[in-house]
Amino acid sequence: MADPKAAFDKAVTDSKQLPEKPDNMTLLQIYALYKQASEGDVEGKRPGFADMVGRAKYDAWAGQKGKAGKGDAMQEYVDLIESLK
């Protein structure tokens, strides 16, 4: 697809119909790339120690920080979802 946003939107739809549920590390990567592509760099404070899921999500998203524009994160998201089909 020529339009990165259209390819990203299709991948978001496709991600909900994967043949099997990805492992937790892959799910974190999907989440982080989605957030980076849709919202940009992570903001706010890192969740507290008691919120392990929130911390893992925050850390995964923070690991995507600085991607050259949202386009890179969108393309990585699309590529990841395609590899899971």
HTML snippet that shows the backbone in 3Dmol.js (N, CA, C, O; Angstrom):
<script src="https://3Dmol.org/build/3Dmol-min.js"></script>
<div id="view" style="width:600px;height:400px;position:relative"></div>
<script>
const pdb = `
ATOM      1  N   MET A   1       0.834  -1.189   0.000  1.00  0.00           N
ATOM      2  CA  MET A   1       0.000   0.000   0.000  1.00  0.00           C
ATOM      3  C   MET A   1       0.872   1.242   0.000  1.00  0.00           C
ATOM      4  O   MET A   1       1.893   1.298   0.686  1.00  0.00           O
ATOM      5  N   ALA A   2       0.472   2.214  -0.755  1.00  0.00           N
ATOM      6  CA  ALA A   2       1.255   3.435  -0.875  1.00  0.00           C
ATOM      7  C   ALA A   2       1.067   4.344   0.338  1.00  0.00           C
ATOM      8  O   ALA A   2       1.996   5.051   0.729  1.00  0.00           O
ATOM      9  N   ASP A   3      -0.116   4.333   0.932  1.00  0.00           N
ATOM     10  CA  ASP A   3      -0.427   5.211   2.052  1.00  0.00           C
ATOM     11  C   ASP A   3      -0.089   4.520   3.377  1.00  0.00           C
ATOM     12  O   ASP A   3      -0.748   3.548   3.746  1.00  0.00           O
ATOM     13  N   PRO A   4       0.931   5.009   4.100  1.00  0.00           N
ATOM     14  CA  PRO A   4       1.327   4.365   5.354  1.00  0.00           C
ATOM     15  C   PRO A   4       0.193   4.330   6.392  1.00  0.00           C
ATOM     16  O   PRO A   4       0.054   3.351   7.125  1.00  0.00           O
ATOM     17  N   LYS A   5      -0.604   5.386   6.452  1.00  0.00           N
ATOM     18  CA  LYS A   5      -1.708   5.435   7.421  1.00  0.00           C
ATOM     19  C   LYS A   5      -2.748   4.362   7.107  1.00  0.00           C
ATOM     20  O   LYS A   5      -3.272   3.723   8.020  1.00  0.00           O
ATOM     21  N   ALA A   6      -3.051   4.160   5.824  1.00  0.00           N
ATOM     22  CA  ALA A   6      -4.018   3.132   5.428  1.00  0.00           C
ATOM     23  C   ALA A   6      -3.476   1.745   5.759  1.00  0.00           C
ATOM     24  O   ALA A   6      -4.217   0.888   6.240  1.00  0.00           O
ATOM     25  N   ALA A   7      -2.193   1.522   5.504  1.00  0.00           N
ATOM     26  CA  ALA A   7      -1.575   0.235   5.818  1.00  0.00           C
ATOM     27  C   ALA A   7      -1.593  -0.005   7.330  1.00  0.00           C
ATOM     28  O   ALA A   7      -1.842  -1.120   7.788  1.00  0.00           O
ATOM     29  N   PHE A   8      -1.326   1.061   8.101  1.00  0.00           N
ATOM     30  CA  PHE A   8      -1.348   0.965   9.564  1.00  0.00           C
ATOM     31  C   PHE A   8      -2.755   0.636  10.044  1.00  0.00           C
ATOM     32  O   PHE A   8      -2.932  -0.251  10.879  1.00  0.00           O
ATOM     33  N   ASP A   9      -3.757   1.340   9.528  1.00  0.00           N
ATOM     34  CA  ASP A   9      -5.141   1.092   9.939  1.00  0.00           C
ATOM     35  C   ASP A   9      -5.560  -0.342   9.623  1.00  0.00           C
ATOM     36  O   ASP A   9      -6.252  -0.979  10.418  1.00  0.00           O
ATOM     37  N   LYS A  10      -5.143  -0.844   8.469  1.00  0.00           N
ATOM     38  CA  LYS A  10      -5.462  -2.231   8.099  1.00  0.00           C
ATOM     39  C   LYS A  10      -4.770  -3.200   9.052  1.00  0.00           C
ATOM     40  O   LYS A  10      -5.363  -4.199   9.458  1.00  0.00           O
ATOM     41  N   ALA A  11      -3.529  -2.916   9.408  1.00  0.00           N
ATOM     42  CA  ALA A  11      -2.787  -3.783  10.329  1.00  0.00           C
ATOM     43  C   ALA A  11      -3.435  -3.798  11.711  1.00  0.00           C
ATOM     44  O   ALA A  11      -3.453  -4.834  12.376  1.00  0.00           O
ATOM     45  N   VAL A  12      -3.971  -2.645  12.150  1.00  0.00           N
ATOM     46  CA  VAL A  12      -4.666  -2.584  13.437  1.00  0.00           C
ATOM     47  C   VAL A  12      -5.876  -3.521  13.397  1.00  0.00           C
ATOM     48  O   VAL A  12      -6.115  -4.273  14.342  1.00  0.00           O
ATOM     49  N   THR A  13      -6.625  -3.473  12.316  1.00  0.00           N
ATOM     50  CA  THR A  13      -7.775  -4.363  12.155  1.00  0.00           C
ATOM     51  C   THR A  13      -7.318  -5.818  12.118  1.00  0.00           C
ATOM     52  O   THR A  13      -7.903  -6.680  12.774  1.00  0.00           O
ATOM     53  N   ASP A  14      -6.272  -6.080  11.349  1.00  0.00           N
ATOM     54  CA  ASP A  14      -5.747  -7.442  11.231  1.00  0.00           C
ATOM     55  C   ASP A  14      -5.232  -7.978  12.570  1.00  0.00           C
ATOM     56  O   ASP A  14      -5.313  -9.179  12.829  1.00  0.00           O
ATOM     57  N   SER A  15      -4.706  -7.096  13.415  1.00  0.00           N
ATOM     58  CA  SER A  15      -4.140  -7.536  14.694  1.00  0.00           C
ATOM     59  C   SER A  15      -5.193  -8.156  15.597  1.00  0.00           C
ATOM     60  O   SER A  15      -4.870  -8.943  16.487  1.00  0.00           O
ATOM     61  N   LYS A  16      -6.444  -7.806  15.370  1.00  0.00           N
ATOM     62  CA  LYS A  16      -7.540  -8.344  16.191  1.00  0.00           C
ATOM     63  C   LYS A  16      -8.029  -9.683  15.667  1.00  0.00           C
ATOM     64  O   LYS A  16      -8.889 -10.318  16.279  1.00  0.00           O
ATOM     65  N   GLN A  17      -7.480 -10.116  14.529  1.00  0.00           N
ATOM     66  CA  GLN A  17      -7.929 -11.362  13.908  1.00  0.00           C
ATOM     67  C   GLN A  17      -6.756 -12.299  13.626  1.00  0.00           C
ATOM     68  O   GLN A  17      -6.793 -13.064  12.662  1.00  0.00           O
ATOM     69  N   LEU A  18      -5.734 -12.246  14.447  1.00  0.00           N
ATOM     70  CA  LEU A  18      -4.580 -13.124  14.251  1.00  0.00           C
ATOM     71  C   LEU A  18      -4.993 -14.573  14.521  1.00  0.00           C
ATOM     72  O   LEU A  18      -5.865 -14.823  15.353  1.00  0.00           O
ATOM     73  N   PRO A  19      -4.372 -15.526  13.824  1.00  0.00           N
ATOM     74  CA  PRO A  19      -4.755 -16.924  13.996  1.00  0.00           C
ATOM     75  C   PRO A  19      -4.531 -17.456  15.418  1.00  0.00           C
ATOM     76  O   PRO A  19      -5.271 -18.324  15.882  1.00  0.00           O
ATOM     77  N   GLU A  20      -3.520 -16.939  16.097  1.00  0.00           N
ATOM     78  CA  GLU A  20      -3.303 -17.326  17.487  1.00  0.00           C
ATOM     79  C   GLU A  20      -2.756 -16.132  18.262  1.00  0.00           C
ATOM     80  O   GLU A  20      -2.142 -15.226  17.696  1.00  0.00           O
ATOM     81  N   LYS A  21      -2.995 -16.157  19.574  1.00  0.00           N
ATOM     82  CA  LYS A  21      -2.557 -15.046  20.419  1.00  0.00           C
ATOM     83  C   LYS A  21      -1.035 -15.057  20.538  1.00  0.00           C
ATOM     84  O   LYS A  21      -0.446 -16.087  20.868  1.00  0.00           O
ATOM     85  N   PRO A  22      -0.394 -13.917  20.273  1.00  0.00           N
ATOM     86  CA  PRO A  22       1.069 -13.833  20.410  1.00  0.00           C
ATOM     87  C   PRO A  22       1.496 -13.959  21.875  1.00  0.00           C
ATOM     88  O   PRO A  22       0.691 -13.769  22.787  1.00  0.00           O
ATOM     89  N   ASP A  23       2.770 -14.281  22.085  1.00  0.00           N
ATOM     90  CA  ASP A  23       3.299 -14.348  23.450  1.00  0.00           C
ATOM     91  C   ASP A  23       3.347 -12.941  24.053  1.00  0.00           C
ATOM     92  O   ASP A  23       3.194 -11.948  23.342  1.00  0.00           O
ATOM     93  N   ASN A  24       3.558 -12.868  25.356  1.00  0.00           N
ATOM     94  CA  ASN A  24       3.507 -11.590  26.062  1.00  0.00           C
ATOM     95  C   ASN A  24       4.534 -10.572  25.561  1.00  0.00           C
ATOM     96  O   ASN A  24       4.231  -9.381  25.485  1.00  0.00           O
ATOM     97  N   MET A  25       5.731 -11.020  25.220  1.00  0.00           N
ATOM     98  CA  MET A  25       6.750 -10.078  24.733  1.00  0.00           C
ATOM     99  C   MET A  25       6.332  -9.483  23.387  1.00  0.00           C
ATOM    100  O   MET A  25       6.559  -8.301  23.130  1.00  0.00           O
ATOM    101  N   THR A  26       5.730 -10.297  22.539  1.00  0.00           N
ATOM    102  CA  THR A  26       5.257  -9.805  21.246  1.00  0.00           C
ATOM    103  C   THR A  26       4.083  -8.861  21.444  1.00  0.00           C
ATOM    104  O   THR A  26       3.975  -7.846  20.755  1.00  0.00           O
ATOM    105  N   LEU A  27       3.203  -9.192  22.385  1.00  0.00           N
ATOM    106  CA  LEU A  27       2.082  -8.302  22.683  1.00  0.00           C
ATOM    107  C   LEU A  27       2.574  -6.941  23.167  1.00  0.00           C
ATOM    108  O   LEU A  27       2.013  -5.908  22.801  1.00  0.00           O
ATOM    109  N   LEU A  28       3.616  -6.940  23.986  1.00  0.00           N
ATOM    110  CA  LEU A  28       4.190  -5.668  24.445  1.00  0.00           C
ATOM    111  C   LEU A  28       4.773  -4.878  23.278  1.00  0.00           C
ATOM    112  O   LEU A  28       4.646  -3.654  23.222  1.00  0.00           O
ATOM    113  N   GLN A  29       5.405  -5.575  22.358  1.00  0.00           N
ATOM    114  CA  GLN A  29       5.979  -4.902  21.187  1.00  0.00           C
ATOM    115  C   GLN A  29       4.868  -4.316  20.322  1.00  0.00           C
ATOM    116  O   GLN A  29       4.989  -3.192  19.835  1.00  0.00           O
ATOM    117  N   ILE A  30       3.790  -5.069  20.128  1.00  0.00           N
ATOM    118  CA  ILE A  30       2.642  -4.571  19.364  1.00  0.00           C
ATOM    119  C   ILE A  30       2.085  -3.319  20.030  1.00  0.00           C
ATOM    120  O   ILE A  30       1.828  -2.312  19.370  1.00  0.00           O
ATOM    121  N   TYR A  31       1.903  -3.394  21.348  1.00  0.00           N
ATOM    122  CA  TYR A  31       1.375  -2.256  22.106  1.00  0.00           C
ATOM    123  C   TYR A  31       2.279  -1.033  21.959  1.00  0.00           C
ATOM    124  O   TYR A  31       1.807   0.069  21.678  1.00  0.00           O
ATOM    125  N   ALA A  32       3.572  -1.238  22.151  1.00  0.00           N
ATOM    126  CA  ALA A  32       4.517  -0.121  22.119  1.00  0.00           C
ATOM    127  C   ALA A  32       4.557   0.538  20.743  1.00  0.00           C
ATOM    128  O   ALA A  32       4.557   1.765  20.640  1.00  0.00           O
ATOM    129  N   LEU A  33       4.591  -0.263  19.701  1.00  0.00           N
ATOM    130  CA  LEU A  33       4.619   0.294  18.350  1.00  0.00           C
ATOM    131  C   LEU A  33       3.312   1.012  18.027  1.00  0.00           C
ATOM    132  O   LEU A  33       3.317   2.059  17.380  1.00  0.00           O
ATOM    133  N   TYR A  34       2.191   0.446  18.479  1.00  0.00           N
ATOM    134  CA  TYR A  34       0.898   1.104  18.252  1.00  0.00           C
ATOM    135  C   TYR A  34       0.865   2.466  18.936  1.00  0.00           C
ATOM    136  O   TYR A  34       0.479   3.464  18.326  1.00  0.00           O
ATOM    137  N   LYS A  35       1.269   2.505  20.194  1.00  0.00           N
ATOM    138  CA  LYS A  35       1.254   3.767  20.944  1.00  0.00           C
ATOM    139  C   LYS A  35       2.215   4.788  20.331  1.00  0.00           C
ATOM    140  O   LYS A  35       1.883   5.969  20.232  1.00  0.00           O
ATOM    141  N   GLN A  36       3.398   4.340  19.923  1.00  0.00           N
ATOM    142  CA  GLN A  36       4.377   5.242  19.320  1.00  0.00           C
ATOM    143  C   GLN A  36       3.840   5.798  18.004  1.00  0.00           C
ATOM    144  O   GLN A  36       3.991   6.984  17.712  1.00  0.00           O
ATOM    145  N   ALA A  37       3.210   4.927  17.212  1.00  0.00           N
ATOM    146  CA  ALA A  37       2.686   5.350  15.913  1.00  0.00           C
ATOM    147  C   ALA A  37       1.484   6.272  16.053  1.00  0.00           C
ATOM    148  O   ALA A  37       1.315   7.196  15.257  1.00  0.00           O
ATOM    149  N   SER A  38       0.652   6.032  17.052  1.00  0.00           N
ATOM    150  CA  SER A  38      -0.576   6.810  17.174  1.00  0.00           C
ATOM    151  C   SER A  38      -0.437   8.048  18.060  1.00  0.00           C
ATOM    152  O   SER A  38      -1.152   9.030  17.862  1.00  0.00           O
ATOM    153  N   GLU A  39       0.484   8.012  19.042  1.00  0.00           N
ATOM    154  CA  GLU A  39       0.590   9.133  19.977  1.00  0.00           C
ATOM    155  C   GLU A  39       1.969   9.775  20.046  1.00  0.00           C
ATOM    156  O   GLU A  39       2.102  10.889  20.553  1.00  0.00           O
ATOM    157  N   GLY A  40       2.989   9.100  19.551  1.00  0.00           N
ATOM    158  CA  GLY A  40       4.346   9.637  19.648  1.00  0.00           C
ATOM    159  C   GLY A  40       5.038   9.163  20.911  1.00  0.00           C
ATOM    160  O   GLY A  40       4.638   8.162  21.506  1.00  0.00           O
ATOM    161  N   ASP A  41       6.072   9.876  21.321  1.00  0.00           N
ATOM    162  CA  ASP A  41       6.863   9.468  22.487  1.00  0.00           C
ATOM    163  C   ASP A  41       6.019   9.432  23.757  1.00  0.00           C
ATOM    164  O   ASP A  41       5.095  10.224  23.944  1.00  0.00           O
ATOM    165  N   VAL A  42       6.371   8.486  24.618  1.00  0.00           N
ATOM    166  CA  VAL A  42       5.686   8.321  25.897  1.00  0.00           C
ATOM    167  C   VAL A  42       5.854   9.582  26.747  1.00  0.00           C
ATOM    168  O   VAL A  42       6.897  10.234  26.717  1.00  0.00           O
ATOM    169  N   GLU A  43       4.817   9.904  27.495  1.00  0.00           N
ATOM    170  CA  GLU A  43       4.853  11.050  28.402  1.00  0.00           C
ATOM    171  C   GLU A  43       4.358  10.605  29.766  1.00  0.00           C
ATOM    172  O   GLU A  43       3.751   9.542  29.900  1.00  0.00           O
ATOM    173  N   GLY A  44       4.617  11.409  30.759  1.00  0.00           N
ATOM    174  CA  GLY A  44       4.134  11.105  32.102  1.00  0.00           C
ATOM    175  C   GLY A  44       5.116  10.264  32.887  1.00  0.00           C
ATOM    176  O   GLY A  44       6.189   9.897  32.409  1.00  0.00           O
ATOM    177  N   LYS A  45       4.706   9.972  34.118  1.00  0.00           N
ATOM    178  CA  LYS A  45       5.567   9.216  35.020  1.00  0.00           C
ATOM    179  C   LYS A  45       5.397   7.724  34.811  1.00  0.00           C
ATOM    180  O   LYS A  45       4.333   7.235  34.430  1.00  0.00           O
ATOM    181  N   ARG A  46       6.472   7.031  35.073  1.00  0.00           N
ATOM    182  CA  ARG A  46       6.460   5.570  35.016  1.00  0.00           C
ATOM    183  C   ARG A  46       5.586   5.060  36.168  1.00  0.00           C
ATOM    184  O   ARG A  46       5.715   5.546  37.292  1.00  0.00           O
ATOM    185  N   PRO A  47       4.700   4.092  35.910  1.00  0.00           N
ATOM    186  CA  PRO A  47       3.854   3.555  36.978  1.00  0.00           C
ATOM    187  C   PRO A  47       4.685   2.982  38.119  1.00  0.00           C
ATOM    188  O   PRO A  47       5.838   2.590  37.937  1.00  0.00           O
ATOM    189  N   GLY A  48       4.079   2.943  39.284  1.00  0.00           N
ATOM    190  CA  GLY A  48       4.761   2.454  40.476  1.00  0.00           C
ATOM    191  C   GLY A  48       5.078   0.976  40.422  1.00  0.00           C
ATOM    192  O   GLY A  48       4.606   0.258  39.541  1.00  0.00           O
ATOM    193  N   PHE A  49       5.881   0.526  41.371  1.00  0.00           N
ATOM    194  CA  PHE A  49       6.350  -0.852  41.417  1.00  0.00           C
ATOM    195  C   PHE A  49       5.203  -1.848  41.519  1.00  0.00           C
ATOM    196  O   PHE A  49       5.304  -2.954  40.988  1.00  0.00           O
ATOM    197  N   ALA A  50       4.122  -1.480  42.188  1.00  0.00           N
ATOM    198  CA  ALA A  50       2.991  -2.386  42.374  1.00  0.00           C
ATOM    199  C   ALA A  50       2.231  -2.645  41.075  1.00  0.00           C
ATOM    200  O   ALA A  50       1.548  -3.662  40.955  1.00  0.00           O
ATOM    201  N   ASP A  51       2.340  -1.750  40.113  1.00  0.00           N
ATOM    202  CA  ASP A  51       1.638  -1.897  38.834  1.00  0.00           C
ATOM    203  C   ASP A  51       2.602  -2.485  37.806  1.00  0.00           C
ATOM    204  O   ASP A  51       3.129  -1.771  36.952  1.00  0.00           O
ATOM    205  N   MET A  52       2.825  -3.798  37.901  1.00  0.00           N
ATOM    206  CA  MET A  52       3.818  -4.438  37.043  1.00  0.00           C
ATOM    207  C   MET A  52       3.422  -4.406  35.567  1.00  0.00           C
ATOM    208  O   MET A  52       4.278  -4.213  34.704  1.00  0.00           O
ATOM    209  N   VAL A  53       2.140  -4.593  35.269  1.00  0.00           N
ATOM    210  CA  VAL A  53       1.680  -4.560  33.883  1.00  0.00           C
ATOM    211  C   VAL A  53       1.856  -3.152  33.314  1.00  0.00           C
ATOM    212  O   VAL A  53       2.353  -2.986  32.200  1.00  0.00           O
ATOM    213  N   GLY A  54       1.446  -2.143  34.080  1.00  0.00           N
ATOM    214  CA  GLY A  54       1.600  -0.756  33.651  1.00  0.00           C
ATOM    215  C   GLY A  54       3.057  -0.393  33.418  1.00  0.00           C
ATOM    216  O   GLY A  54       3.387   0.306  32.459  1.00  0.00           O
ATOM    217  N   ARG A  55       3.926  -0.871  34.299  1.00  0.00           N
ATOM    218  CA  ARG A  55       5.364  -0.610  34.139  1.00  0.00           C
ATOM    219  C   ARG A  55       5.907  -1.260  32.882  1.00  0.00           C
ATOM    220  O   ARG A  55       6.683  -0.649  32.147  1.00  0.00           O
ATOM    221  N   ALA A  56       5.503  -2.502  32.630  1.00  0.00           N
ATOM    222  CA  ALA A  56       5.984  -3.217  31.442  1.00  0.00           C
ATOM    223  C   ALA A  56       5.525  -2.494  30.184  1.00  0.00           C
ATOM    224  O   ALA A  56       6.303  -2.349  29.241  1.00  0.00           O
ATOM    225  N   LYS A  57       4.279  -2.040  30.154  1.00  0.00           N
ATOM    226  CA  LYS A  57       3.771  -1.313  28.994  1.00  0.00           C
ATOM    227  C   LYS A  57       4.513   0.006  28.820  1.00  0.00           C
ATOM    228  O   LYS A  57       4.908   0.362  27.709  1.00  0.00           O
ATOM    229  N   TYR A  58       4.700   0.728  29.923  1.00  0.00           N
ATOM    230  CA  TYR A  58       5.405   2.011  29.871  1.00  0.00           C
ATOM    231  C   TYR A  58       6.829   1.813  29.350  1.00  0.00           C
ATOM    232  O   TYR A  58       7.288   2.552  28.479  1.00  0.00           O
ATOM    233  N   ASP A  59       7.520   0.811  29.891  1.00  0.00           N
ATOM    234  CA  ASP A  59       8.908   0.555  29.486  1.00  0.00           C
ATOM    235  C   ASP A  59       8.994   0.168  28.016  1.00  0.00           C
ATOM    236  O   ASP A  59       9.901   0.603  27.306  1.00  0.00           O
ATOM    237  N   ALA A  60       8.044  -0.654  27.558  1.00  0.00           N
ATOM    238  CA  ALA A  60       8.048  -1.060  26.149  1.00  0.00           C
ATOM    239  C   ALA A  60       7.831   0.150  25.255  1.00  0.00           C
ATOM    240  O   ALA A  60       8.507   0.303  24.237  1.00  0.00           O
ATOM    241  N   TRP A  61       6.898   1.004  25.627  1.00  0.00           N
ATOM    242  CA  TRP A  61       6.614   2.207  24.837  1.00  0.00           C
ATOM    243  C   TRP A  61       7.817   3.146  24.875  1.00  0.00           C
ATOM    244  O   TRP A  61       8.213   3.698  23.848  1.00  0.00           O
ATOM    245  N   ALA A  62       8.395   3.324  26.061  1.00  0.00           N
ATOM    246  CA  ALA A  62       9.566   4.205  26.196  1.00  0.00           C
ATOM    247  C   ALA A  62      10.729   3.688  25.344  1.00  0.00           C
ATOM    248  O   ALA A  62      11.556   4.479  24.890  1.00  0.00           O
ATOM    249  N   GLY A  63      10.800   2.391  25.126  1.00  0.00           N
ATOM    250  CA  GLY A  63      11.845   1.801  24.296  1.00  0.00           C
ATOM    251  C   GLY A  63      11.731   2.196  22.830  1.00  0.00           C
ATOM    252  O   GLY A  63      12.688   2.054  22.068  1.00  0.00           O
ATOM    253  N   GLN A  64      10.568   2.689  22.437  1.00  0.00           N
ATOM    254  CA  GLN A  64      10.345   3.132  21.055  1.00  0.00           C
ATOM    255  C   GLN A  64      10.605   4.622  20.882  1.00  0.00           C
ATOM    256  O   GLN A  64      10.509   5.154  19.776  1.00  0.00           O
ATOM    257  N   LYS A  65      10.932   5.284  21.973  1.00  0.00           N
ATOM    258  CA  LYS A  65      11.108   6.735  21.967  1.00  0.00           C
ATOM    259  C   LYS A  65      12.114   7.177  20.906  1.00  0.00           C
ATOM    260  O   LYS A  65      13.169   6.568  20.724  1.00  0.00           O
ATOM    261  N   GLY A  66      11.754   8.245  20.221  1.00  0.00           N
ATOM    262  CA  GLY A  66      12.676   8.844  19.270  1.00  0.00           C
ATOM    263  C   GLY A  66      12.621   8.256  17.870  1.00  0.00           C
ATOM    264  O   GLY A  66      13.437   8.614  17.020  1.00  0.00           O
ATOM    265  N   LYS A  67      11.677   7.363  17.616  1.00  0.00           N
ATOM    266  CA  LYS A  67      11.544   6.858  16.242  1.00  0.00           C
ATOM    267  C   LYS A  67      11.357   8.063  15.336  1.00  0.00           C
ATOM    268  O   LYS A  67      10.626   8.991  15.682  1.00  0.00           O
ATOM    269  N   ALA A  68      11.996   8.059  14.204  1.00  0.00           N
ATOM    270  CA  ALA A  68      11.954   9.196  13.278  1.00  0.00           C
ATOM    271  C   ALA A  68      10.528   9.375  12.760  1.00  0.00           C
ATOM    272  O   ALA A  68      10.142   8.810  11.737  1.00  0.00           O
ATOM    273  N   GLY A  69       9.783  10.149  13.470  1.00  0.00           N
ATOM    274  CA  GLY A  69       8.391  10.377  13.085  1.00  0.00           C
ATOM    275  C   GLY A  69       7.537   9.161  13.355  1.00  0.00           C
ATOM    276  O   GLY A  69       8.055   8.091  13.677  1.00  0.00           O
ATOM    277  N   LYS A  70       6.265   9.311  13.229  1.00  0.00           N
ATOM    278  CA  LYS A  70       5.347   8.209  13.471  1.00  0.00           C
ATOM    279  C   LYS A  70       5.400   7.187  12.346  1.00  0.00           C
ATOM    280  O   LYS A  70       5.003   6.037  12.534  1.00  0.00           O
ATOM    281  N   GLY A  71       5.884   7.593  11.185  1.00  0.00           N
ATOM    282  CA  GLY A  71       5.930   6.700  10.029  1.00  0.00           C
ATOM    283  C   GLY A  71       6.765   5.453  10.258  1.00  0.00           C
ATOM    284  O   GLY A  71       6.377   4.363   9.837  1.00  0.00           O
ATOM    285  N   ASP A  72       7.914   5.598  10.924  1.00  0.00           N
ATOM    286  CA  ASP A  72       8.759   4.438  11.197  1.00  0.00           C
ATOM    287  C   ASP A  72       8.040   3.443  12.097  1.00  0.00           C
ATOM    288  O   ASP A  72       8.058   2.239  11.843  1.00  0.00           O
ATOM    289  N   ALA A  73       7.406   3.952  13.150  1.00  0.00           N
ATOM    290  CA  ALA A  73       6.681   3.074  14.070  1.00  0.00           C
ATOM    291  C   ALA A  73       5.503   2.420  13.358  1.00  0.00           C
ATOM    292  O   ALA A  73       5.212   1.247  13.593  1.00  0.00           O
ATOM    293  N   MET A  74       4.823   3.166  12.491  1.00  0.00           N
ATOM    294  CA  MET A  74       3.708   2.594  11.728  1.00  0.00           C
ATOM    295  C   MET A  74       4.192   1.443  10.864  1.00  0.00           C
ATOM    296  O   MET A  74       3.568   0.382  10.832  1.00  0.00           O
ATOM    297  N   GLN A  75       5.301   1.645  10.162  1.00  0.00           N
ATOM    298  CA  GLN A  75       5.812   0.602   9.269  1.00  0.00           C
ATOM    299  C   GLN A  75       6.258  -0.619  10.055  1.00  0.00           C
ATOM    300  O   GLN A  75       6.001  -1.748   9.636  1.00  0.00           O
ATOM    301  N   GLU A  76       6.922  -0.415  11.188  1.00  0.00           N
ATOM    302  CA  GLU A  76       7.341  -1.545  12.019  1.00  0.00           C
ATOM    303  C   GLU A  76       6.124  -2.311  12.535  1.00  0.00           C
ATOM    304  O   GLU A  76       6.135  -3.541  12.593  1.00  0.00           O
ATOM    305  N   TYR A  77       5.076  -1.578  12.908  1.00  0.00           N
ATOM    306  CA  TYR A  77       3.832  -2.213  13.374  1.00  0.00           C
ATOM    307  C   TYR A  77       3.238  -3.073  12.257  1.00  0.00           C
ATOM    308  O   TYR A  77       2.884  -4.232  12.476  1.00  0.00           O
ATOM    309  N   VAL A  78       3.135  -2.496  11.063  1.00  0.00           N
ATOM    310  CA  VAL A  78       2.582  -3.212   9.906  1.00  0.00           C
ATOM    311  C   VAL A  78       3.409  -4.477   9.648  1.00  0.00           C
ATOM    312  O   VAL A  78       2.846  -5.555   9.458  1.00  0.00           O
ATOM    313  N   ASP A  79       4.730  -4.351   9.640  1.00  0.00           N
ATOM    314  CA  ASP A  79       5.615  -5.491   9.378  1.00  0.00           C
ATOM    315  C   ASP A  79       5.450  -6.576  10.436  1.00  0.00           C
ATOM    316  O   ASP A  79       5.436  -7.764  10.114  1.00  0.00           O
ATOM    317  N   LEU A  80       5.324  -6.167  11.705  1.00  0.00           N
ATOM    318  CA  LEU A  80       5.162  -7.129  12.783  1.00  0.00           C
ATOM    319  C   LEU A  80       3.854  -7.900  12.646  1.00  0.00           C
ATOM    320  O   LEU A  80       3.835  -9.126  12.762  1.00  0.00           O
ATOM    321  N   ILE A  81       2.766  -7.184  12.401  1.00  0.00           N
ATOM    322  CA  ILE A  81       1.464  -7.838  12.252  1.00  0.00           C
ATOM    323  C   ILE A  81       1.488  -8.779  11.051  1.00  0.00           C
ATOM    324  O   ILE A  81       0.964  -9.890  11.131  1.00  0.00           O
ATOM    325  N   GLU A  82       2.082  -8.355   9.952  1.00  0.00           N
ATOM    326  CA  GLU A  82       2.180  -9.221   8.762  1.00  0.00           C
ATOM    327  C   GLU A  82       2.949 -10.501   9.081  1.00  0.00           C
ATOM    328  O   GLU A  82       2.604 -11.571   8.579  1.00  0.00           O
ATOM    329  N   SER A  83       3.983 -10.401   9.907  1.00  0.00           N
ATOM    330  CA  SER A  83       4.785 -11.576  10.243  1.00  0.00           C
ATOM    331  C   SER A  83       4.028 -12.558  11.148  1.00  0.00           C
ATOM    332  O   SER A  83       4.388 -13.731  11.240  1.00  0.00           O
ATOM    333  N   LEU A  84       2.983 -12.067  11.810  1.00  0.00           N
ATOM    334  CA  LEU A  84       2.220 -12.916  12.726  1.00  0.00           C
ATOM    335  C   LEU A  84       1.012 -13.584  12.073  1.00  0.00           C
ATOM    336  O   LEU A  84       0.364 -14.432  12.687  1.00  0.00           O
ATOM    337  N   LYS A  85       0.709 -13.207  10.839  1.00  0.00           N
ATOM    338  CA  LYS A  85      -0.455 -13.791  10.155  1.00  0.00           C
ATOM    339  C   LYS A  85      -0.199 -15.234   9.775  1.00  0.00           C
ATOM    340  O   LYS A  85      -1.068 -15.883   9.193  1.00  0.00           O
TER     341      LYS A  85
END
`;
const viewer = $3Dmol.createViewer("view");
viewer.addModel(pdb, "pdb");
viewer.setStyle({}, {cartoon: {color: "spectrum"}});
viewer.zoomTo();
viewer.render();
</script>
